[in-house]
Amino acid sequence: MTFDFGIAFAEPYFTIDGTSALHLNVTSGAAASAEARYHFEVTLCSTSGRYSQSFAADMPAGQSSLILAYTVPLVWADDFAVNLADSACPDACGLFTAAMTVQCTSAAGAQTARYELTGYQAQLPATVAADILPSAGGLTAQAVDGRVPAGWGVWVQGISVARITCTGARGAHGSTILAYEFGGKAQQQNTADLCLSESGTVTIPVTVVDSRLRRAQQQLTLEVQPYAAPALTRLASRRCDASGAADPAGDCLAACCTAAGSTLGGKNPLTVQCAWKSAAAAHYGEAVTLAAPETPQILAAWLTGDTGFDVKYTVADAFYTAEFCDYVPGTAYLLHFRKGGGGVAVGKAAEHAGLFDVAYPARLRGGAAVDGGLTVDGADVGSALCQSTAAFALEPENTAEAAENLIVKCGRALLFRLQCTLNAPAAGAAVRLAAAPAGYYSTAWPPAVTALQNGVPCKGWIDRDGYAWITPNADGLQNAELYGFGLV
């Protein structure tokens, strides 16, 4: 007697909603008859076996298939708590399993034979109905930055920090809340502090995750005021006469500027203050407030024409302060000698003792020799123009010889060039080739280098300690090349 039985779910996918019936299809290779009778014992189980249902049925005579139907109770959803990450059923959160035992009775002639067959299995991915989703509850926002005064009643871009709290979230039909997601990052706490970096209508989504890994989302909308730090877009310090009219030879000093910032509807006014000193002095005097910054305001009078002045502006709001400096030259002279000697100026007043001070752009038609230091914008040009060379100290156990070994330094710029033969290294293992001498590498900026192994690109670098490395792609004796640029 040949036995050919099977069990399978009639549905390709199932949603547990408490009302839908699940169908199991039991088949036999031959139709049942008075001589061949089939009895089936079937057990249906939830994902972890927390719930089960047993069936007993006989195959009707003349039939080779049988449908077993079962309305799955809603409580079974409690055992569907694991996301299966099934690409075919991405929201599946568990499996139904069915196990079947078949008892066969065969009455052929005068003898009756009975057989019991086991091992028949079937699985079905399932999910839960939408009304089993958790509830996200309600959201509230509280300012916690301490920088925006509570009385303003506004959220400020880049300044405000909002503490978002989710309250009242709950699971459904036996599930519990496992996590809260603020901005996509999961955590167990139901609150998070978020910096409001964008302006306008800002939507903050909060997602709750229950023990079935089901999600529900709630959104909180905040109106955030745009903010930019205070700045001065124009400085117009100048000499003037007693009336404030501009005069290059005037004996009064006036300050004027254009301020920009975010006043937040008048809640965050800008304040501009101004202080001045002679160019040769070490310290500024007491600052004064410019009530109307775009209108020239006289800071000092009875000034001598041979003195230039530094003017410092400070603009501030409730959050930030910024400083900007301006310079007002002395009265223009073609050639001027400092009173008491010791200083000469061309195109300006001589303000500094022991200094030849030129206010005009200069062109030297012949050669120039500099015996002392040479600086441009405070940088030492002399050292930047000096070029020196050095060589890597090779690692003898790793490098057989070097066809080229040169490090060139010009100011802060470095040029590296190393060609050597490796002593039979292993592929994929980093090999230290050589070390750069002190002063020819940087502990702050590792250089950008390119590496070749027998002409084929591979991984190579110079670390912060000055060691040159390469990772070969192949075993055995081979040529390695490392070149690139860096800074010190």
Disulfide bonds with the S-S distance in Angstrom:
none
